Amino acid sequence: MAHQKILILDFGSQVTQLIARRVREAQVFCEIHPCDVSADVIRDYGAKGIILSGGPNSVTAGDAPQAPAVVFELGVPVLGICYGMQIMAQQLGGQVMTAEAAGKAREFGYAEVRAHGHTALLNDIADFYTDDGHGMLKAWMSHGDSVMALPPGFKIMASTPACPIAGMADESRHFYGLQFHPEVTHTAQGRAILDRFVHGVCGCAADWVMGDYIIEAVRAIQQQVGTEEVILGLSGGVDSSVAAALIHRAIGPQLTCVFVDHGLLRLNEGDLVMDMFARNLGVKVIRIDAVDAFMDKLAGVSDPEQKRKIIGKEFIEVFQAEAQKLPAAKWLAQGTIYPDVIESAGKKGAHNIKSHHNVGGLPENMRLKLLEPLRELFKDEVRELGVALGLPREMVYRHPFPGPGLGVRILGEVKRESANLLQRADAIVIDELRATHATPRDAAAGFCADADIGKSWYDLTSQAFAVFLPVRSVGVMGDGRTYENVVALRAVITSDFMTAHWAHLPYELLARVANRIINEVRGLNRVVYDISGKPPATIEWE
């Protein structure tokens, strides 16, 4: 089945992936390609519409990335966002100026945008209306440069007091530009605007659905693999688990999974993985106990980046050693998802924020062909696929877990004793979050919204976990003095994991978690709660 598609050209924005997610949420397939992709690739892609992303550069700079000229020659609708609007304006004959040159202030954050002209893109989309009937949008701005003169054929589509041309449109060619960012949650009508573009302007059908994807993916795997055997590194995480279930659906006993237990997984994770895949789904799983090997390599190491590299390298070596015992395997399957593909390819003009948490890929010298059945999917689509494949919802919708496991949640040196304490403390956190549901009293106290009443606090938080701190504190238990370790609790709420707010958990819930940890996990006598947002902090501590 050929899907109708949107092409997104990336100019280095940190939120380009959000554009793709919003388009996929509208059930339209899309892909992100670098802004300097060749004209032939753009022509051959067969897009029903093209979106130009934002970016950190100034279009007035001599080396500013340009949009390929073919974008404006194909005869398909084009939407430019922020930098994408500015480069569209400049290349089509308009004028863009820096804030300094224009004598204007730069504009970052919340803005109320006034829609003009009843264009096909913004008509009847508004958060509220002025007394004279103009639609107003609550939007998020992030720009220094501004379009000061429209290209020929364009009209103003939106404005703010600080940005007279906050949107522009050439309706005869279906070219649109928005200075604000519709892809971020801060723009209240952003999803409606992108829906309007892909469905109303581009005419794309809503044909990207998981049920169809399973049929297509199973057929593709069968054609790709044939009668050959496949091995997969099963971590217990969502991505590798869904990949295993999908491949097993396609080729059954031709798949062998290798599960490496390095001692830094969740409590009883190894038993849960074996129960789920080997016993319930009938997947062939080889379990490797590599705890001693990992702990030996991590001894004396406290630097976070070094810990990640050691864990990744050791995982590869253990996996390679096991793979050599399976000479019939010709394919290596990985749970690579679309954000991994984008990040691995690099982003033209992007500013690097931090390194990735995931364990590195397996080496080419394994001489195995690569099978990545999830490489077109975002995380939310992978979860949806997992449920459609029959995996339990509580497993598929688990909170994210870092590739190096508890190795980056134990600050400082990783020791077996620390890992054991953290596993038990973390299990208590998750257990209490799953067992506790939001109440009307919680809503009245401002801990949650009325619509959240009855939901578990596990579902209401996006990620929650315990962190082992390399400090000890004095405590009192019974009549005796203790001098034991400290754990920090971390719980955040986020829609995209690029920004996050600390979760306002009810005090009774926090008290119950702390009480259980201190009473049930011997070696811990103090629990603290992290109330940092992202930014300035990150979600994980390392």
C-alpha positions in Angstrom: 0.0 0.0 0.0 1.5 3.4 -1.1 0.9 6.1 1.5 0.4 9.7 0.7 3.4 11.5 2.1 4.7 14.8 3.5 8.4 15.7 3.2 10.0 17.7 6.0 13.3 19.5 5.3 15.3 20.0 8.4 17.3 23.2 8.9 18.6 22.2 12.3 15.7 23.0 14.7 15.8 21.2 18.1 12.0 20.5 17.6 11.9 19.3 14.0 10.9 15.8 15.2 7.8 17.4 16.8 6.6 18.5 13.3 6.9 14.9 12.1 5.1 13.6 15.2 2.2 16.0 14.7 1.9 15.0 11.0 2.0 11.3 12.0 -0.7 12.0 14.7 -2.8 13.3 11.8 -2.4 9.8 10.3 -0.3 11.0 7.5 3.1 9.4 6.8 6.1 11.8 6.7 9.9 11.7 6.8 12.6 14.2 7.8 15.4 14.8 5.4 18.3 17.3 5.7 17.7 20.6 4.0 20.6 20.1 1.6 19.2 16.9 0.1 19.4 16.6 -3.6 16.8 17.9 -6.0 16.4 14.3 -7.4 15.6 12.9 -4.0 13.0 15.6 -3.4 11.4 15.0 -6.8 11.5 11.2 -6.4 10.0 11.3 -2.9 6.6 12.1 -4.3 5.4 14.3 -1.5 1.9 15.8 -1.4 3.4 18.7 0.5 6.7 20.0 1.9 7.4 21.5 5.3 10.5 23.7 5.9 11.5 23.5 9.6 13.0 26.1 11.9 16.7 26.4 12.6 19.3 28.2 14.7 20.9 30.2 11.9 20.2 33.6 10.5 19.1 33.8 6.9 21.0 37.0 6.6 24.4 35.2 7.1 26.4 34.4 4.0 26.6 30.7 4.8 22.9 30.3 5.8 21.3 27.0 4.7 19.1 27.5 1.6 16.0 25.6 0.6 16.5 23.6 -2.7 15.0 25.6 -5.5 13.0 22.5 -6.6 10.8 22.9 -3.5 9.2 25.9 -5.0 9.0 24.4 -8.5 7.2 21.1 -7.9 3.7 22.6 -7.7 2.9 21.1 -4.2 2.0 23.1 -1.1 4.8 24.4 1.0 4.7 25.4 4.7 7.7 27.3 6.2 8.0 27.4 9.9 10.2 30.1 11.6 13.5 29.9 9.7 11.6 28.0 7.1 9.3 31.0 6.6 12.3 33.4 6.5 14.2 31.4 3.9 11.1 31.1 1.8 10.6 34.8 1.9 14.2 35.6 1.1 14.5 33.1 -1.8 11.2 34.2 -3.3 12.1 37.9 -3.4 11.1 39.2 0.1 13.3 40.8 2.7 14.5 39.5 6.0 16.4 41.5 8.6 18.0 40.8 12.0 16.3 42.3 15.0 19.2 44.7 15.4 19.1 45.9 11.8 15.3 46.3 12.0 15.5 48.1 15.4 13.2 45.5 16.9 13.4 43.3 20.0 13.8 39.6 19.5 10.8 37.5 20.3 10.9 34.4 22.5 8.1 32.7 24.3 4.4 33.2 24.5 2.7 35.5 22.0 -0.9 36.3 20.9 -1.0 36.2 17.1 -3.7 37.9 15.1 -4.9 36.0 12.0 -5.6 38.0 8.8 -7.1 37.4 5.5 -9.1 34.2 6.1 -6.5 32.0 4.4 -7.1 28.3 3.8 -4.5 27.5 6.4 -5.9 29.6 9.4 -9.5 30.2 8.5 -11.8 29.6 11.5 -8.8 28.4 13.7 -8.6 30.5 16.8 -8.2 30.4 20.6 -10.4 33.5 21.0 -11.8 36.4 19.0 -11.3 40.2 19.4 -14.3 42.6 19.6 -13.9 43.3 15.9 -14.0 39.6 15.0 -10.4 38.8 14.4 -9.2 35.4 15.4 -6.4 35.2 17.9 -3.9 32.4 18.4 -2.0 31.6 21.6 1.4 30.7 20.1 5.1 30.2 20.9 7.7 32.4 19.2 11.4 31.9 19.0 13.1 34.2 16.6 15.5 37.1 16.1 15.2 37.7 12.4 11.9 38.9 10.9 10.4 39.1 7.4 10.2 42.8 6.7 9.0 42.8 3.1 6.7 40.1 1.5 7.8 38.3 -1.6 5.7 39.1 -4.8 2.3 37.3 -4.7 2.2 37.0 -0.9 -0.1 38.6 1.6 0.1 38.9 5.4 -1.6 36.0 7.1 -0.8 36.8 10.8 0.8 39.4 12.9 1.8 40.4 16.5 2.7 43.9 17.8 6.4 42.9 17.8 6.2 41.0 14.4 4.0 42.6 11.8 4.5 39.7 9.4 4.1 36.7 11.7 2.5 34.7 8.9 2.3 35.0 5.1 0.5 33.2 2.3 0.5 32.9 -1.5 -2.7 31.1 -2.0 -2.4 30.8 -5.7 0.7 28.6 -5.2 -0.3 27.2 -1.8 2.8 28.6 -0.1 2.4 29.5 3.6 4.8 30.8 6.2 4.4 30.9 10.0 6.9 32.8 12.2 5.6 30.9 15.3 5.9 27.2 16.0 2.7 25.1 15.5 4.5 21.9 16.4 5.1 22.7 20.1 2.4 22.2 22.7 2.7 25.8 23.8 0.9 26.7 20.5 -2.7 25.7 21.5 -4.0 25.3 18.0 -0.8 24.0 16.5 -2.2 20.5 15.9 -5.2 21.9 14.2 -3.0 24.1 12.0 -0.8 21.2 10.9 -3.9 19.0 10.4 -5.3 21.7 8.1 -2.1 21.9 6.1 -1.7 18.1 5.5 -5.4 17.3 5.1 -7.1 20.5 3.9 -4.3 22.2 1.9 -2.3 19.1 0.7 -5.3 16.8 0.4 -3.6 13.9 2.2 -5.8 11.0 3.3 -5.6 9.7 6.9 -4.1 6.4 5.8 -1.2 5.8 8.2 -2.7 3.4 10.8 -1.0 0.6 12.8 -3.3 -2.2 11.7 -2.3 -1.7 8.1 1.3 -1.3 9.1 1.5 -4.7 10.8 0.3 -6.4 7.6 2.8 -4.4 5.5 5.7 -4.9 7.9 5.1 -8.7 8.3 5.1 -9.0 4.5 8.3 -6.9 4.1 10.1 -8.9 6.8 9.2 -12.2 5.2 10.3 -10.9 1.8 13.6 -9.5 3.2 14.6 -12.5 5.3 13.2 -15.4 3.4 14.2 -18.6 5.1 17.3 -17.2 6.8 17.6 -16.9 10.6 17.6 -13.6 12.6 19.1 -12.7 16.0 18.0 -9.8 18.1 19.4 -8.2 21.3 16.4 -8.2 23.6 16.7 -5.6 26.4 13.2 -5.7 27.9 12.7 -2.1 26.7 9.7 -1.2 24.6 11.6 -0.9 21.3 13.4 -4.2 21.3 10.3 -6.0 22.7 8.0 -4.7 20.0 10.6 -5.5 17.3 10.8 -9.0 18.7 7.0 -9.5 18.7 6.7 -8.1 15.1 9.6 -10.2 13.7 8.2 -13.3 15.5 4.8 -12.7 14.0 6.5 -12.7 10.6 9.0 -15.6 10.8 8.3 -17.4 14.0 11.1 -19.9 14.9 13.6 -18.3 12.5 14.1 -15.6 15.3 16.5 -16.1 18.3 16.6 -13.4 20.9 19.6 -12.8 23.2 18.9 -11.3 26.5 22.0 -9.9 28.3 21.4 -9.4 32.1 24.1 -6.9 33.2 22.7 -6.4 36.7 21.6 -2.8 36.0 18.0 -3.6 34.9 14.8 -3.1 36.9 14.0 -5.5 39.7 13.3 -9.0 38.4 13.4 -7.7 34.8 15.2 -10.8 33.6 12.4 -13.1 34.9 9.7 -10.9 33.5 11.3 -10.9 30.0 11.7 -14.7 30.0 8.1 -15.1 31.2 6.7 -12.7 28.6 8.6 -13.9 25.5 9.8 -17.4 26.1 6.8 -18.8 28.0 3.8 -16.7 26.8 4.8 -15.8 23.2 6.9 -18.8 22.4 9.9 -16.8 21.3 13.3 -18.4 21.4 15.2 -16.4 24.0 18.8 -17.1 25.3 19.4 -15.5 28.7 23.0 -14.5 29.5 24.1 -13.8 33.1 26.8 -11.2 32.6 26.5 -9.4 35.9 30.0 -10.2 37.1 31.6 -9.1 33.8 29.9 -5.8 33.8 30.5 -5.0 37.5 34.2 -5.9 37.1 34.5 -3.5 34.1 32.7 -0.7 36.0 34.8 -1.0 39.2 36.3 2.4 40.2 34.6 4.3 37.3 32.6 7.4 38.2 32.5 9.5 35.1 29.0 9.3 33.4 30.3 9.2 29.8 32.9 6.6 30.6 30.3 4.4 32.3 28.0 4.6 29.2 30.9 3.6 27.0 31.9 0.7 29.2 28.4 -0.6 29.4 27.9 -0.3 25.6 31.2 -1.9 24.8 30.7 -4.8 27.2 27.2 -5.4 25.9 28.6 -5.6 22.3 31.3 -8.1 23.4 28.9 -10.3 25.3 26.4 -10.3 22.4 29.1 -11.0 19.8 30.3 -14.0 21.8 26.8 -15.4 21.9 26.1 -14.6 18.3 29.1 -16.6 17.2 27.4 -19.7 18.6 24.6 -19.2 16.1 26.3 -19.6 12.7 23.0 -20.0 10.9 22.0 -16.5 11.7 22.4 -14.1 8.7 20.4 -11.1 10.1 20.9 -8.8 13.1 17.6 -7.2 14.2 17.6 -4.0 16.2 14.8 -2.0 17.7 16.0 1.2 16.0 13.2 3.8 15.8 12.9 6.9 13.7 14.3 9.4 16.2 17.4 7.2 16.4 17.7 7.3 12.6 17.4 11.1 12.5 20.0 11.6 15.3 22.4 9.1 13.8 22.3 10.9 10.5 23.1 14.2 12.2 21.2 17.5 11.8 22.4 20.1 9.3 23.1 23.3 11.2 21.9 22.0 14.6 23.4 23.0 17.9 24.3 19.9 20.0 22.7 19.9 23.5 23.8 16.6 25.0 24.8 13.1 24.1 22.4 10.2 23.8 21.5 7.8 26.7 21.1 4.7 24.5 23.7 1.9 24.3 25.6 2.2 21.0 24.9 0.1 17.9 26.5 -3.2 17.2 29.6 -3.3 15.0 29.7 -4.0 11.3 32.3 -6.7 11.6 29.6 -9.1 12.8 29.0 -9.6 9.0 25.3 -9.8 9.5 22.7 -8.0 7.4 20.7 -5.4 9.4 16.9 -5.8 10.0 15.3 -2.7 11.6 11.5 -3.1 11.2 10.7 -0.1 13.4 13.0 2.5 11.8 10.0 4.4 10.3 8.2 4.8 13.7 8.1 7.3 16.5 7.9 6.0 20.1 4.2 6.6 20.5 3.7 4.6 17.2 5.9 1.8 18.5 3.7 1.6 21.6 0.5 1.6 19.5 2.0 -1.2 17.4 2.9 -3.2 20.5 -0.6 -3.2 21.8 -1.9 -4.1 18.3 0.6 -7.1 18.4 -1.0 -8.3 21.6 1.7 -7.2 24.1 0.4 -6.2 27.5 -0.4 -2.5 27.8 1.4 -2.2 31.1 4.6 -3.4 29.4 4.2 -1.3 26.3 3.4 1.9 28.1 6.2 1.6 30.7 8.1 4.7 31.4 11.3 5.2 29.4 14.4 3.4 30.8 17.9 4.5 29.7 20.1 2.2 27.6 22.8 1.9 30.2 20.1 1.1 32.8 20.8 1.9 36.4 24.4 2.7 35.5 23.3 6.3 34.9 21.0 6.4 37.9 23.8 5.4 40.3 25.8 8.5 40.7 29.5 7.9 41.0 31.0 4.4 41.0 28.6 1.5 40.2 28.7 -1.3 42.7 26.6 -4.4 43.0 25.4 -3.4 46.4 24.3 0.0 45.1 22.5 -1.5 42.2 20.6 -4.0 44.5 19.5 -1.1 46.8 18.4 1.0 43.9 16.5 -1.8 42.2 14.4 -2.3 45.3 13.8 1.4 45.9 12.9 2.0 42.3 10.4 -0.9 42.4 8.7 0.6 45.4 8.4 4.0 43.6 6.7 2.3 40.6 4.6 0.0 42.7 3.1 3.0 44.7 2.6 5.1 41.6 0.7 2.2 39.9 -1.4 1.5 43.0 -2.4 5.1 43.8 -5.1 6.9 41.8 -5.8 10.6 41.6 -8.7 11.7 43.8 -11.1 14.7 43.9 -9.1 15.8 46.9 -5.9 15.8 44.8 -7.6 17.9 42.1 -8.9 20.3 44.7 -5.4 20.7 46.1 -4.0 21.4 42.6 -2.0 18.2 42.3 -3.9 17.3 39.1 -6.8 18.3 36.8 -10.4 17.3 37.3 -10.1 15.2 34.2 -7.3 13.1 35.8 -9.4 11.9 38.7 -9.3 8.1 38.8 -6.1 7.7 36.8 -3.1 6.1 38.3 -0.2 8.4 39.2 2.0 6.1 37.1 -0.1 7.1 34.0 -0.2 10.7 35.0 3.6 11.0 35.2 5.7 10.6 32.1 8.8 9.2 33.8 9.5 8.4 37.4 12.4 6.7 39.1 14.8 6.6 42.0 18.4 7.8 41.9 21.2 6.4 44.2 23.3 9.3 45.6 27.0 8.7 46.6 26.5 10.3 50.0 25.5 9.1 53.5 23.5 10.8 56.1 22.8 10.3 59.8 19.5 8.8 60.8 17.8 7.3 63.8 16.0 3.9 63.7 14.6 2.6 66.9 17.0 3.7 69.6 20.1 3.5 67.3 22.0 5.8 65.1 22.3 5.0 61.4 24.7 6.3 58.8 23.4 5.1 55.5 22.7 6.0 51.9 20.4 8.5 50.3 18.1 8.1 47.3 16.4 10.9 45.3 13.0 10.5 43.7 12.4 12.0 40.3 9.0 12.3 38.6 8.3 14.5 35.6 5.4 15.4 33.3 6.2 16.1 29.6 4.7 15.6 26.2 7.9 15.4 24.2 10.8 14.9 26.7 12.5 18.0 25.3 11.1 20.1 28.1 9.6 18.8 31.4 7.9 19.9 34.6 8.5 18.2 37.9 5.4 16.2 38.9 3.4 17.7 41.8 2.8 14.4 43.5 0.4 14.3 46.5 2.2 14.6 49.8 0.6 11.4 51.1 2.0 9.5 48.1 5.5 10.8 48.6 5.3 10.1 52.3 4.2 6.5 51.6 7.0 5.9 49.1 9.6 7.3 51.5 8.3 5.3 54.4 8.4 2.1 52.5 11.9 2.6 51.1 13.4 3.4 54.5 11.6 0.5 56.2 12.0 -2.1 53.5 15.4 -1.4 51.9 18.0 -1.8 54.6 20.9 0.5 53.8 18.8 3.6 52.9 17.7 6.0 55.6 16.8 9.2 53.7 14.7 10.0 50.7 14.6 13.4 48.9 12.5 14.7 46.0 13.9 16.4 42.9 11.8 19.5 42.0 14.0 20.6 39.0 12.5 21.2 35.6 14.0 20.6 32.2 15.6 22.9 31.5 17.8 23.8 33.4 18.1 20.2 34.6 17.9 17.1 32.5 15.4 14.3 33.3 18.0 11.7 34.1 20.7 12.7 36.6 23.6 11.5 34.4 
